[in-house]
Amino acid sequence: MNHDNLEKIVLKRIDEMRKEMFLTANHHGVGSTQTLKCSQKLDRLINIHLRYFSNAAA
């Protein structure tokens, strides 16, 4: 799998996690444990993208 394909997968997962966090926050509240867990997962995905795919990190 090449670099571009991996980046697309990470970006897709970021988008999916962002949607999941939004839905979780609407259902359980912004300060809920479930929303916090989604937020942490999203943060990890964004950090992965910044570390491995961002030109600014180079």
N, C-alpha and C positions, 0 to 999 in steps of 0.2 A: 504494500500500500504506500502511495507516495505522500509527500508532505501536504500537498493541496487537499487530497482526500481526507487526511487526518484532521486538517483544520476544519473542513466542512462538517465532519462528524462532531468535533468539539463545539463548533458554533451552533449546530442543530441541538445538541444536548443542553447548551446554555439557554437557548430559546425555550426548549421544553421545560427546563427547571424553572425558568422565570415565570412561565404560565402556571406551573404547578404551585409555585410559591404564592402567586396572586390568588389562585383559587382557594388555597389553604388559608390564606389571610382572610379572605371573604367569609369562609365557612367557620373558622375557629378563632379568628381575631388576629390582629397584627402582633400582639405580644405572646401568642400561644407557643407552647413547646414545639408543636408540629411546624409552625411557620418559621420558628428559629432554626430548626433542623434543615428546612428547605433553603433558608437564607445561607446557612453555612455551606451546604452542598453547592449552591450557586457561586458563592465566593471562591470555593476551591476550583470550580470549573473556569471561572474568569481568571484566576491566578495561573492556571495551567495555560490558558490561551495567551496571557501576557508573557509568560516565561518562554514559551516555545514557538509562538507564532507572531508576536508583535515585533515590528521593525524597531520600535522604540527600545525594546529590551536588548537589541543587538549592539 
